[in-house]
Amino acid sequence: MTEYGRGEGSEPWHPEDPYGDGGWEGQQTHADQQSPYGGQPQHYPQQQPPYDNGGWGDGQQAAYGQAQQQYPQHDGQYDQHQQYNQQQYNQQQYDQQHQQQYDQQAYHGQQQSYDQNGNGWATGTQAQVPYPADPSDPYGQQAAAYGAGQQDYYGSPDAYPPPEPPSRRRAEPEPQIDWDPGPDQGEHAFFTGDDDSEDDTDDPKGGRGDRRGRGDKGGKGGKKRKSGCACLVVLLVFGGGTAGVGYFGYQFYQNRFGAAPDYAGDGTGEAVNVQIPKGAGGYVIGRLLKDAGVVKSVDAFVSAQEQNPKGKSIQAGAYLLNKEMSAESAVAMMLDPDSQNNVLVVPGARNLNVYKAIDEKLDLGSGTTKKIAEKKYKSLGLPSWANDNEDIKDPLEGFLFPGTYPAAKGMKPETVLKEMVTQAAETYGKYDLEAKAKALKLDSPLQVITVASLVEAEGKTEDDYRRMAEVVYNRLNLANPETYGLLQFDSTFNYLKNESNIRISESEIKSNKDPYNTYTNKGLPPGPIDNPGDVALKAALNPTDDGWYYFVATDGVKTTEFAKTHAEFLRLKDKFDASTGS
């Protein structure tokens, strides 16, 4: 099928009969296939659209038959290469000129008209109607033959359909507009107040003008109210965004440059126990206090601790503090001994004194912790080499390592004791005491701890400790010419008596045969007599080698002097008597 007919032939296209089935006004082809146009062959010169090149009468338009190519006839039908631009022109002319007659349209060279009697098309040569040149058309000065290299504007998927005759043309549908191009130039329905209910009217043919008329009469108030609501929503959105930006900006400034959040005053009066582990620094302590509700922020506590000259001296232990305290008050309270729920084990402290302190901190009856120690000592974590002598008075003596330990009300005594024993075992394990004992000619690691406890009990200063350790080792030698294996330390006798007497009568000493009495028993006591610290332990592992056998606290308090012979010892004893008035 061609563009203008059902098949190839000599019959031309007619506006009323685009498919070749009938003539003008719907006539049908006769039985003998007589052409409704008189059966005359028709010539179809190239028609130019208003803006086509060569259709503007520029003086270069050639006459038909000279520059225009005669359209070949094929059984009265158009050639399959008939251009669509002629149809476009006809359609545009029809729309723009309100259905003018086709005999008024301009053709190149030859114009055809339809016989009013229905006998077909009358032919005749008519002069070319000139068109003024289009100044905006770059191809308006060129002439082109019909079908000679012309672009097919209807051959693409986006092209317009071919024109139809007047009787078959349909009115174009009214464009659907989803916005109101009224006086406000496109105001959205959300802001105008229009809704779908306004379209439900009794007159389905009512146009947009009717809807606007109704809105003008009865809907102005609703439109204003809805417009106000819309503005309020927008205002709230922008206001909320501004507030959010301001809030986060303030938080950023506070975090970067502002003072750390802090409470004011000494707290609410509600007490809380806080346990600080060993080795905890300012940030760890601040986190524990913040989690307990004592301080408001970690940074506030760290700042207050740095500003306090003694802030760095806060030690591990349990502290009784108030909730919601200022960081400054919290630091000061932690430095106050009265607020510390701790048991402090000092170097050289005996277990009986430690037990008593635990009872007081846990608000227990006197002797409670001692009984638990005697009953549960095996479950508290003692080393395997501990308690190796049946004469040991307290298996835990020497294993409650010096330090500060939490001991708040509500805690169990065995919990406090176990932490002390664990600390002692860890410390002693660092020194390889079994190997050291053999090097020092001792029988067991426990005897190393016993020597350290003697050094701790008798020494006054760190300089004394190493010389004091040498005195112990020299006297333990059974072949020594001074004591022949007797230690003769007052500290061991005071331990068995649970006293601290520096003046013991000779008769009392010689009459007591307890294994801890080193005046009547050679060698070391069965076990440690106190809990030595690190300094004494290191001195016991590394004594001097100067030949010391004797020592005397000549002032009775701080000064200790050493001697290598018994004669020197007697001179030191006289000095002691003179200083003490005895």
HULINKA-V743717 format. One record per residue. RES is the residue in one letter. SS is DSSP state (h for helix, s for strand, l for the rest). PHI is phi in degrees with one decimal (999 if undefined). BURIAL is + if it has 24 or more other ideal C-beta (glycine too) atoms within 12 Angstrom, else -. Layout:
# HULINKA-V743717
res=RES ss=SS phi=PHI burial=BURIAL
res=RES ss=SS phi=PHI burial=BURIAL
This chain:
# HULINKA-V743717
res=M ss=l phi=999 burial=-
res=T ss=l phi=-85.9 burial=+
res=E ss=l phi=-69.7 burial=+
res=Y ss=l phi=-118.3 burial=+
res=G ss=l phi=-152.2 burial=+
res=R ss=l phi=-83.0 burial=-
res=G ss=l phi=-159.6 burial=-
res=E ss=l phi=-77.7 burial=-
res=G ss=l phi=-177.0 burial=+
res=S ss=s phi=-92.4 burial=+
res=E ss=l phi=-77.3 burial=+
res=P ss=l phi=-79.9 burial=+
res=W ss=l phi=-78.8 burial=+
res=H ss=s phi=-123.0 burial=+
res=P ss=l phi=-56.3 burial=+
res=E ss=l phi=-85.8 burial=+
res=D ss=s phi=-137.5 burial=+
res=P ss=l phi=-70.4 burial=+
res=Y ss=l phi=-104.7 burial=+
res=G ss=l phi=77.4 burial=+
res=D ss=l phi=-89.1 burial=-
res=G ss=s phi=-160.9 burial=+
res=G ss=l phi=-91.7 burial=+
res=W ss=h phi=-57.9 burial=+
res=E ss=h phi=62.9 burial=-
res=G ss=h phi=79.2 burial=-
res=Q ss=l phi=-65.6 burial=-
res=Q ss=s phi=-97.9 burial=-
res=T ss=l phi=-67.8 burial=+
res=H ss=l phi=-67.7 burial=-
res=A ss=l phi=-59.8 burial=-
res=D ss=l phi=-87.2 burial=-
res=Q ss=l phi=60.9 burial=-
res=Q ss=l phi=-67.3 burial=-
res=S ss=l phi=-65.3 burial=+
res=P ss=l phi=-70.6 burial=+
res=Y ss=l phi=-110.2 burial=+
res=G ss=l phi=87.8 burial=-
res=G ss=l phi=70.9 burial=-
res=Q ss=l phi=-83.9 burial=-
res=P ss=l phi=-64.2 burial=-
res=Q ss=l phi=-109.8 burial=+
res=H ss=l phi=-102.3 burial=+
res=Y ss=l phi=-126.2 burial=+
res=P ss=l phi=-68.1 burial=+
res=Q ss=l phi=-66.9 burial=+
res=Q ss=l phi=-93.7 burial=+
res=Q ss=l phi=-102.8 burial=+
res=P ss=l phi=-67.8 burial=+
res=P ss=l phi=-54.4 burial=+
res=Y ss=l phi=-114.1 burial=-
res=D ss=l phi=-79.6 burial=+
res=N ss=l phi=-73.6 burial=+
res=G ss=l phi=92.3 burial=+
res=G ss=l phi=-105.4 burial=+
res=W ss=l phi=-115.1 burial=+
res=G ss=l phi=61.8 burial=-
res=D ss=l phi=-87.8 burial=-
res=G ss=l phi=90.0 burial=-
res=Q ss=l phi=-108.4 burial=-
res=Q ss=l phi=-71.6 burial=+
res=A ss=l phi=-84.8 burial=-
res=A ss=l phi=-70.1 burial=-
res=Y ss=l phi=-67.5 burial=+
res=G ss=l phi=94.0 burial=-
res=Q ss=l phi=-98.1 burial=-
res=A ss=l phi=-97.6 burial=-
res=Q ss=l phi=-90.9 burial=+
res=Q ss=l phi=-88.7 burial=+
res=Q ss=l phi=-69.9 burial=-
res=Y ss=l phi=-75.0 burial=+
res=P ss=l phi=-69.2 burial=-
res=Q ss=l phi=-98.8 burial=-
res=H ss=s phi=-137.4 burial=-
res=D ss=s phi=55.1 burial=-
res=G ss=s phi=75.8 burial=+
res=Q ss=s phi=-113.2 burial=+
res=Y ss=l phi=-70.9 burial=+
res=D ss=l phi=-67.9 burial=+
res=Q ss=l phi=-66.0 burial=-
res=H ss=l phi=-99.1 burial=+
res=Q ss=l phi=-57.6 burial=+
res=Q ss=l phi=-79.5 burial=+
res=Y ss=l phi=-82.5 burial=+
res=N ss=h phi=-67.8 burial=+
res=Q ss=h phi=-64.4 burial=+
res=Q ss=h phi=-65.8 burial=+
res=Q ss=h phi=-60.6 burial=+
res=Y ss=h phi=-63.3 burial=+
res=N ss=h phi=-59.7 burial=+
res=Q ss=h phi=-64.6 burial=+
res=Q ss=h phi=-66.8 burial=-
res=Q ss=h phi=-63.9 burial=+
res=Y ss=h phi=-68.4 burial=-
res=D ss=h phi=-69.7 burial=-
res=Q ss=h phi=-82.4 burial=-
res=Q ss=l phi=-110.2 burial=-
res=H ss=l phi=57.3 burial=-
res=Q ss=l phi=59.9 burial=-
res=Q ss=l phi=-72.5 burial=-
res=Q ss=l phi=-67.2 burial=-
res=Y ss=h phi=-71.1 burial=+
res=D ss=h phi=-75.5 burial=-
res=Q ss=h phi=-91.7 burial=-
res=Q ss=l phi=-79.6 burial=+
res=A ss=l phi=-86.5 burial=+
res=Y ss=l phi=-122.6 burial=+
res=H ss=l phi=-86.7 burial=+
res=G ss=l phi=90.0 burial=+
res=Q ss=s phi=-124.8 burial=+
res=Q ss=s phi=-114.4 burial=+
res=Q ss=s phi=-109.7 burial=+
res=S ss=s phi=-136.2 burial=-
res=Y ss=s phi=-94.1 burial=+
res=D ss=l phi=-69.8 burial=-
res=Q ss=l phi=-68.7 burial=-
res=N ss=l phi=-86.6 burial=-
res=G ss=l phi=82.4 burial=-
res=N ss=l phi=-95.4 burial=-
res=G ss=l phi=113.8 burial=+
res=W ss=s phi=-88.6 burial=+
res=A ss=s phi=-91.0 burial=-
res=T ss=s phi=-106.5 burial=+
res=G ss=s phi=-178.0 burial=-
res=T ss=s phi=-85.9 burial=-
res=Q ss=l phi=-124.0 burial=-
res=A ss=l phi=-69.4 burial=-
res=Q ss=l phi=-67.5 burial=+
res=V ss=l phi=-83.7 burial=-
res=P ss=l phi=-77.8 burial=-
res=Y ss=l phi=-118.0 burial=+
res=P ss=l phi=-65.8 burial=-
res=A ss=l phi=-66.9 burial=+
res=D ss=l phi=-86.4 burial=-
res=P ss=l phi=-67.2 burial=-
res=S ss=l phi=-91.1 burial=-
res=D ss=l phi=-95.7 burial=-
res=P ss=l phi=-69.5 burial=-
res=Y ss=l phi=-110.6 burial=-
res=G ss=l phi=-68.8 burial=+
res=Q ss=l phi=-95.7 burial=-
res=Q ss=l phi=-110.9 burial=+
res=A ss=l phi=-105.4 burial=+
res=A ss=l phi=-138.9 burial=+
res=A ss=l phi=-76.4 burial=+
res=Y ss=l phi=-64.9 burial=+
res=G ss=l phi=73.1 burial=+
res=A ss=l phi=-92.9 burial=-
res=G ss=l phi=72.1 burial=-
res=Q ss=l phi=-76.9 burial=+
res=Q ss=l phi=-74.4 burial=-
res=D ss=l phi=-85.6 burial=-
res=Y ss=l phi=-78.6 burial=-
res=Y ss=l phi=-110.0 burial=-
res=G ss=l phi=-91.1 burial=-
res=S ss=l phi=-105.8 burial=-
res=P ss=l phi=-63.5 burial=-
res=D ss=l phi=-94.3 burial=-
res=A ss=l phi=-72.8 burial=-
res=Y ss=l phi=-74.3 burial=-
res=P ss=l phi=-72.2 burial=-
res=P ss=l phi=-60.9 burial=+
res=P ss=l phi=-69.1 burial=+
res=E ss=l phi=-113.3 burial=-
res=P ss=l phi=-66.0 burial=+
res=P ss=h phi=-57.7 burial=+
res=S ss=h phi=-71.0 burial=-
res=R ss=h phi=-107.7 burial=-
res=R ss=l phi=-78.7 burial=-
res=R ss=l phi=-109.8 burial=-
res=A ss=l phi=-68.1 burial=-
res=E ss=l phi=-67.1 burial=-
res=P ss=l phi=-66.6 burial=-
res=E ss=l phi=-65.4 burial=-
res=P ss=l phi=-61.9 burial=-
res=Q ss=l phi=-81.2 burial=-
res=I ss=l phi=-115.6 burial=-
res=D ss=l phi=-98.9 burial=-
res=W ss=l phi=-142.6 burial=-
res=D ss=s phi=-101.0 burial=+
res=P ss=l phi=-79.9 burial=-
res=G ss=l phi=-85.2 burial=-
res=P ss=l phi=-61.9 burial=-
res=D ss=l phi=-88.5 burial=-
res=Q ss=l phi=58.0 burial=-
res=G ss=l phi=89.7 burial=-
res=E ss=s phi=-73.2 burial=-
res=H ss=l phi=-69.3 burial=-
res=A ss=h phi=-62.0 burial=+
res=F ss=h phi=-61.5 burial=-
res=F ss=h phi=-88.9 burial=-
res=T ss=h phi=-82.9 burial=+
res=G ss=l phi=93.3 burial=+
res=D ss=l phi=-70.1 burial=+
res=D ss=l phi=-139.8 burial=-
res=D ss=h phi=-66.3 burial=-
res=S ss=h phi=-67.4 burial=-
res=E ss=h phi=-73.0 burial=+
res=D ss=h phi=-82.0 burial=-
res=D ss=l phi=-84.7 burial=-
res=T ss=l phi=-122.1 burial=-
res=D ss=l phi=-72.6 burial=-
res=D ss=l phi=-100.1 burial=-
res=P ss=l phi=-67.8 burial=-
res=K ss=l phi=-88.6 burial=-
res=G ss=l phi=-60.9 burial=-
res=G ss=l phi=-93.1 burial=-
res=R ss=h phi=-66.6 burial=-
res=G ss=h phi=-64.8 burial=-
res=D ss=h phi=-64.6 burial=-
res=R ss=h phi=-64.7 burial=+
res=R ss=h phi=-68.5 burial=+
res=G ss=h phi=-64.2 burial=-
res=R ss=h phi=-64.6 burial=+
res=G ss=h phi=-64.7 burial=+
res=D ss=h phi=-68.0 burial=-
res=K ss=h phi=-83.3 burial=-
res=G ss=h phi=-119.2 burial=-
res=G ss=l phi=-113.9 burial=-
res=K ss=h phi=-65.8 burial=-
res=G ss=h phi=-65.4 burial=-
res=G ss=h phi=-63.4 burial=-
res=K ss=h phi=-63.5 burial=+
res=K ss=h phi=-66.0 burial=-
res=R ss=h phi=-63.9 burial=-
res=K ss=h phi=-68.2 burial=+
res=S ss=h phi=-63.0 burial=+
res=G ss=h phi=-66.2 burial=-
res=C ss=h phi=-63.7 burial=-
res=A ss=h phi=-61.9 burial=-
res=C ss=h phi=-62.9 burial=-
res=L ss=h phi=-64.9 burial=-
res=V ss=h phi=-61.1 burial=-
res=V ss=h phi=-61.5 burial=-
res=L ss=h phi=-62.6 burial=-
res=L ss=h phi=-65.6 burial=-
res=V ss=h phi=-62.6 burial=-
res=F ss=h phi=-66.5 burial=-
res=G ss=h phi=-65.3 burial=-
res=G ss=h phi=-62.8 burial=-
res=G ss=h phi=-62.0 burial=-
res=T ss=h phi=-64.5 burial=-
res=A ss=h phi=-64.3 burial=-
res=G ss=h phi=-63.0 burial=-
res=V ss=h phi=-62.1 burial=-
res=G ss=h phi=-64.3 burial=-
res=Y ss=h phi=-63.8 burial=-
res=F ss=h phi=-66.8 burial=-
res=G ss=h phi=-64.1 burial=-
res=Y ss=h phi=-64.6 burial=-
res=Q ss=h phi=-62.5 burial=-
res=F ss=h phi=-61.8 burial=-
res=Y ss=h phi=-63.7 burial=-
res=Q ss=h phi=-63.7 burial=-
res=N ss=h phi=-67.5 burial=-
res=R ss=h phi=-88.2 burial=-
res=F ss=l phi=-124.9 burial=-
res=G ss=l phi=-80.4 burial=-
res=A ss=l phi=-70.3 burial=-
res=A ss=l phi=-67.0 burial=+
res=P ss=l phi=-58.7 burial=-
res=D ss=l phi=-152.8 burial=+
res=Y ss=l phi=-82.8 burial=+
res=A ss=l phi=-120.6 burial=-
res=G ss=l phi=90.5 burial=-
res=D ss=l phi=-97.2 burial=-
res=G ss=l phi=105.8 burial=+
res=T ss=l phi=-86.5 burial=-
res=G ss=l phi=96.9 burial=-
res=E ss=l phi=-81.0 burial=-
res=A ss=s phi=-86.4 burial=+
res=V ss=s phi=-147.0 burial=+
res=N ss=s phi=-91.7 burial=+
res=V ss=s phi=-126.3 burial=+
res=Q ss=s phi=-103.2 burial=+
res=I ss=s phi=-104.6 burial=+
res=P ss=l phi=-73.8 burial=-
res=K ss=l phi=-67.4 burial=+
res=G ss=l phi=83.3 burial=-
res=A ss=l phi=-72.4 burial=+
res=G ss=l phi=-93.9 burial=-
res=G ss=h phi=-60.9 burial=+
res=Y ss=h phi=-69.0 burial=-
res=V ss=h phi=-66.3 burial=-
res=I ss=h phi=-62.6 burial=+
res=G ss=h phi=-61.2 burial=+
res=R ss=h phi=-65.2 burial=-
res=L ss=h phi=-63.1 burial=+
res=L ss=h phi=-67.7 burial=+
res=K ss=h phi=-66.0 burial=+
res=D ss=h phi=-65.4 burial=-
res=A ss=l phi=-85.0 burial=+
res=G ss=l phi=83.2 burial=-
res=V ss=l phi=-79.8 burial=+
res=V ss=l phi=-115.3 burial=+
res=K ss=l phi=-86.2 burial=+
res=S ss=l phi=-149.7 burial=+
res=V ss=h phi=-67.2 burial=+
res=D ss=h phi=-62.3 burial=+
res=A ss=h phi=-63.2 burial=+
res=F ss=h phi=-67.4 burial=+
res=V ss=h phi=-60.5 burial=+
res=S ss=h phi=-63.5 burial=+
res=A ss=h phi=-66.1 burial=+
res=Q ss=h phi=-65.4 burial=+
res=E ss=h phi=-70.0 burial=-
res=Q ss=h phi=-78.1 burial=-
res=N ss=l phi=-85.4 burial=-
res=P ss=l phi=-58.4 burial=-
res=K ss=l phi=-101.9 burial=-
res=G ss=h phi=-60.4 burial=+
res=K ss=h phi=-75.5 burial=-
res=S ss=h phi=-88.7 burial=-
res=I ss=l phi=-65.2 burial=+
res=Q ss=l phi=-109.1 burial=+
res=A ss=l phi=-65.1 burial=+
res=G ss=s phi=147.7 burial=+
res=A ss=s phi=-103.6 burial=+
res=Y ss=s phi=-128.5 burial=+
res=L ss=s phi=-97.6 burial=+
res=L ss=s phi=-124.5 burial=+
res=N ss=s phi=-98.1 burial=+
res=K ss=l phi=-79.2 burial=+
res=E ss=l phi=56.5 burial=+
res=M ss=l phi=-91.6 burial=+
res=S ss=l phi=-67.3 burial=+
res=A ss=h phi=-60.9 burial=+
res=E ss=h phi=-63.2 burial=+
res=S ss=h phi=-66.7 burial=+
res=A ss=h phi=-64.9 burial=+
res=V ss=h phi=-63.2 burial=+
res=A ss=h phi=-62.8 burial=+
res=M ss=h phi=-70.8 burial=+
res=M ss=h phi=-69.7 burial=+
res=L ss=h phi=-82.5 burial=+
res=D ss=l phi=-85.4 burial=-
res=P ss=h phi=-58.8 burial=-
res=D ss=h phi=-67.6 burial=-
res=S ss=h phi=-93.8 burial=+
res=Q ss=s phi=-93.3 burial=+
res=N ss=l phi=-87.8 burial=+
res=N ss=s phi=-128.8 burial=+
res=V ss=s phi=-110.5 burial=+
res=L ss=s phi=-99.6 burial=+
res=V ss=s phi=-101.6 burial=+
res=V ss=l phi=-88.0 burial=-
res=P ss=l phi=-58.2 burial=+
res=G ss=l phi=89.4 burial=+
res=A ss=s phi=-72.7 burial=+
res=R ss=l phi=-84.3 burial=+
res=N ss=h phi=-64.4 burial=+
res=L ss=h phi=-60.2 burial=+
res=N ss=h phi=-71.0 burial=+
res=V ss=h phi=-68.7 burial=+
res=Y ss=h phi=-59.4 burial=+
res=K ss=h phi=-62.9 burial=+
res=A ss=h phi=-66.0 burial=+
res=I ss=h phi=-66.5 burial=+
res=D ss=h phi=-58.9 burial=+
res=E ss=h phi=-67.7 burial=+
res=K ss=h phi=-70.1 burial=+
res=L ss=l phi=-91.3 burial=+
res=D ss=l phi=57.8 burial=-
res=L ss=l phi=-110.2 burial=+
res=G ss=l phi=-66.6 burial=-
res=S ss=l phi=-60.2 burial=-
res=G ss=l phi=90.3 burial=-
res=T ss=h phi=-63.5 burial=+
res=T ss=h phi=-67.2 burial=+
res=K ss=h phi=-62.2 burial=+
res=K ss=h phi=-65.4 burial=-
res=I ss=h phi=-67.5 burial=+
res=A ss=h phi=-64.3 burial=+
res=E ss=h phi=-65.8 burial=+
res=K ss=h phi=-86.9 burial=-
res=K ss=h phi=-116.7 burial=-
res=Y ss=h phi=-60.8 burial=+
res=K ss=h phi=-68.5 burial=-
res=S ss=h phi=-98.7 burial=-
res=L ss=l phi=-98.3 burial=+
res=G ss=l phi=97.5 burial=+
res=L ss=l phi=-66.9 burial=+
res=P ss=l phi=-63.5 burial=+
res=S ss=l phi=-65.8 burial=-
res=W ss=l phi=-87.1 burial=+
res=A ss=l phi=-76.3 burial=+
res=N ss=l phi=54.8 burial=+
res=D ss=l phi=-95.8 burial=+
res=N ss=l phi=-134.7 burial=+
res=E ss=l phi=-70.1 burial=-
res=D ss=l phi=-88.2 burial=-
res=I ss=l phi=-64.3 burial=+
res=K ss=l phi=-75.9 burial=+
res=D ss=l phi=-137.9 burial=+
res=P ss=l phi=-59.9 burial=+
res=L ss=l phi=-89.2 burial=+
res=E ss=l phi=-64.8 burial=+
res=G ss=l phi=90.6 burial=+
res=F ss=l phi=-119.3 burial=+
res=L ss=l phi=-98.1 burial=+
res=F ss=l phi=-64.0 burial=+
res=P ss=l phi=-57.5 burial=+
res=G ss=s phi=160.0 burial=+
res=T ss=s phi=-111.7 burial=+
res=Y ss=s phi=-131.0 burial=+
res=P ss=s phi=-62.7 burial=+
res=A ss=l phi=-152.6 burial=+
res=A ss=l phi=-96.5 burial=+
res=K ss=l phi=-57.4 burial=-
res=G ss=l phi=104.2 burial=-
res=M ss=l phi=-80.2 burial=+
res=K ss=l phi=-91.1 burial=-
res=P ss=h phi=-58.4 burial=+
res=E ss=h phi=-64.3 burial=+
res=T ss=h phi=-67.3 burial=+
res=V ss=h phi=-67.1 burial=+
res=L ss=h phi=-64.2 burial=+
res=K ss=h phi=-64.8 burial=+
res=E ss=h phi=-66.6 burial=+
res=M ss=h phi=-66.9 burial=+
res=V ss=h phi=-64.1 burial=+
res=T ss=h phi=-61.3 burial=+
res=Q ss=h phi=-63.4 burial=+
res=A ss=h phi=-65.0 burial=+
res=A ss=h phi=-62.3 burial=+
res=E ss=h phi=-65.2 burial=-
res=T ss=h phi=-68.2 burial=+
res=Y ss=h phi=-66.1 burial=+
res=G ss=l phi=-67.2 burial=-
res=K ss=l phi=-77.0 burial=-
res=Y ss=l phi=-106.3 burial=+
res=D ss=l phi=51.7 burial=-
res=L ss=h phi=-66.0 burial=+
res=E ss=h phi=-64.6 burial=-
res=A ss=h phi=-68.5 burial=-
res=K ss=h phi=-65.3 burial=+
res=A ss=h phi=-61.8 burial=+
res=K ss=h phi=-64.3 burial=-
res=A ss=h phi=-65.4 burial=-
res=L ss=l phi=-95.4 burial=+
res=K ss=l phi=61.9 burial=-
res=L ss=l phi=-108.3 burial=+
res=D ss=l phi=-83.1 burial=-
res=S ss=l phi=-160.2 burial=+
res=P ss=h phi=-59.1 burial=+
res=L ss=h phi=-62.5 burial=+
res=Q ss=h phi=-68.9 burial=+
res=V ss=h phi=-64.2 burial=+
res=I ss=h phi=-66.7 burial=+
res=T ss=h phi=-65.0 burial=+
res=V ss=h phi=-60.3 burial=+
res=A ss=h phi=-61.7 burial=+
res=S ss=h phi=-69.0 burial=+
res=L ss=h phi=-68.3 burial=+
res=V ss=h phi=-62.1 burial=+
res=E ss=h phi=-63.7 burial=+
res=A ss=h phi=-73.9 burial=+
res=E ss=h phi=-95.8 burial=+
res=G ss=l phi=-77.6 burial=+
res=K ss=l phi=-111.3 burial=+
res=T ss=l phi=-132.0 burial=-
res=E ss=h phi=-65.0 burial=-
res=D ss=h phi=-66.6 burial=-
res=D ss=h phi=-74.6 burial=+
res=Y ss=h phi=-62.3 burial=+
res=R ss=h phi=-68.0 burial=+
res=R ss=h phi=-68.5 burial=+
res=M ss=h phi=-66.4 burial=+
res=A ss=h phi=-64.2 burial=+
res=E ss=h phi=-64.6 burial=+
res=V ss=h phi=-57.8 burial=+
res=V ss=h phi=-61.3 burial=+
res=Y ss=h phi=-64.8 burial=+
res=N ss=h phi=-67.1 burial=+
res=R ss=h phi=-75.1 burial=+
res=L ss=h phi=-68.5 burial=+
res=N ss=l phi=-71.4 burial=-
res=L ss=l phi=-64.5 burial=-
res=A ss=l phi=-93.8 burial=-
res=N ss=l phi=-67.5 burial=+
res=P ss=l phi=-81.2 burial=-
res=E ss=l phi=-101.2 burial=+
res=T ss=l phi=-122.6 burial=+
res=Y ss=l phi=57.6 burial=-
res=G ss=l phi=95.2 burial=-
res=L ss=l phi=-93.3 burial=+
res=L ss=l phi=-76.9 burial=+
res=Q ss=l phi=58.0 burial=+
res=F ss=l phi=-99.0 burial=+
res=D ss=h phi=-64.2 burial=+
res=S ss=h phi=-62.3 burial=+
res=T ss=h phi=-71.5 burial=+
res=F ss=h phi=-67.8 burial=+
res=N ss=h phi=-62.9 burial=+
res=Y ss=h phi=-64.8 burial=+
res=L ss=h phi=-68.6 burial=+
res=K ss=h phi=-91.8 burial=-
res=N ss=l phi=56.1 burial=-
res=E ss=l phi=-130.5 burial=-
res=S ss=l phi=-138.8 burial=-
res=N ss=l phi=-97.8 burial=-
res=I ss=l phi=-91.0 burial=-
res=R ss=l phi=-119.6 burial=-
res=I ss=l phi=-118.3 burial=+
res=S ss=l phi=-70.0 burial=-
res=E ss=h phi=-65.2 burial=-
res=S ss=h phi=-64.9 burial=-
res=E ss=h phi=-65.5 burial=-
res=I ss=h phi=-67.8 burial=+
res=K ss=h phi=-72.6 burial=-
res=S ss=h phi=-83.4 burial=-
res=N ss=l phi=-98.4 burial=-
res=K ss=l phi=-105.6 burial=-
res=D ss=l phi=-60.0 burial=-
res=P ss=l phi=-57.3 burial=+
res=Y ss=l phi=-85.1 burial=+
res=N ss=l phi=-86.5 burial=+
res=T ss=l phi=-83.5 burial=+
res=Y ss=l phi=-82.4 burial=+
res=T ss=l phi=-110.1 burial=-
res=N ss=l phi=-127.1 burial=+
res=K ss=l phi=-76.3 burial=-
res=G ss=l phi=83.4 burial=+
res=L ss=l phi=-80.0 burial=+
res=P ss=l phi=-66.5 burial=+
res=P ss=l phi=-59.0 burial=+
res=G ss=l phi=-157.5 burial=+
res=P ss=l phi=-58.4 burial=+
res=I ss=l phi=-108.0 burial=+
res=D ss=l phi=-166.4 burial=+
res=N ss=s phi=-109.4 burial=+
res=P ss=l phi=-73.2 burial=+
res=G ss=l phi=-96.3 burial=+
res=D ss=h phi=-61.9 burial=+
res=V ss=h phi=-64.5 burial=+
res=A ss=h phi=-66.5 burial=+
res=L ss=h phi=-63.5 burial=+
res=K ss=h phi=-65.3 burial=+
res=A ss=h phi=-65.7 burial=+
res=A ss=h phi=-66.5 burial=+
res=L ss=h phi=-84.7 burial=+
res=N ss=l phi=-142.2 burial=+
res=P ss=l phi=-76.2 burial=+
res=T ss=l phi=-75.5 burial=-
res=D ss=l phi=-139.0 burial=-
res=D ss=l phi=-109.2 burial=-
res=G ss=l phi=87.9 burial=-
res=W ss=l phi=-80.1 burial=+
res=Y ss=l phi=-126.9 burial=+
res=Y ss=s phi=-133.0 burial=+
res=F ss=s phi=-153.2 burial=+
res=V ss=s phi=-145.4 burial=+
res=A ss=l phi=-80.3 burial=+
res=T ss=l phi=-62.0 burial=+
res=D ss=l phi=-98.4 burial=-
res=G ss=l phi=76.4 burial=-
res=V ss=l phi=-132.0 burial=-
res=K ss=l phi=-115.2 burial=-
res=T ss=l phi=-96.7 burial=-
res=T ss=l phi=-122.6 burial=+
res=E ss=s phi=-117.9 burial=+
res=F ss=s phi=-115.4 burial=+
res=A ss=s phi=-141.0 burial=+
res=K ss=l phi=-104.7 burial=+
res=T ss=l phi=-127.0 burial=-
res=H ss=h phi=-67.2 burial=-
res=A ss=h phi=-63.0 burial=-
res=E ss=h phi=-66.3 burial=-
res=F ss=h phi=-63.4 burial=+
res=L ss=h phi=-63.5 burial=-
res=R ss=h phi=-63.4 burial=-
res=L ss=h phi=-66.5 burial=+
res=K ss=h phi=-68.4 burial=-
res=D ss=h phi=-61.5 burial=-
res=K ss=h phi=-62.5 burial=-
res=F ss=h phi=-64.1 burial=+
res=D ss=h phi=-60.9 burial=-
res=A ss=h phi=-69.6 burial=-
res=S ss=h phi=-74.9 burial=-
res=T ss=h phi=-100.8 burial=-
res=G ss=l phi=78.4 burial=-
res=S ss=l phi=-96.3 burial=-
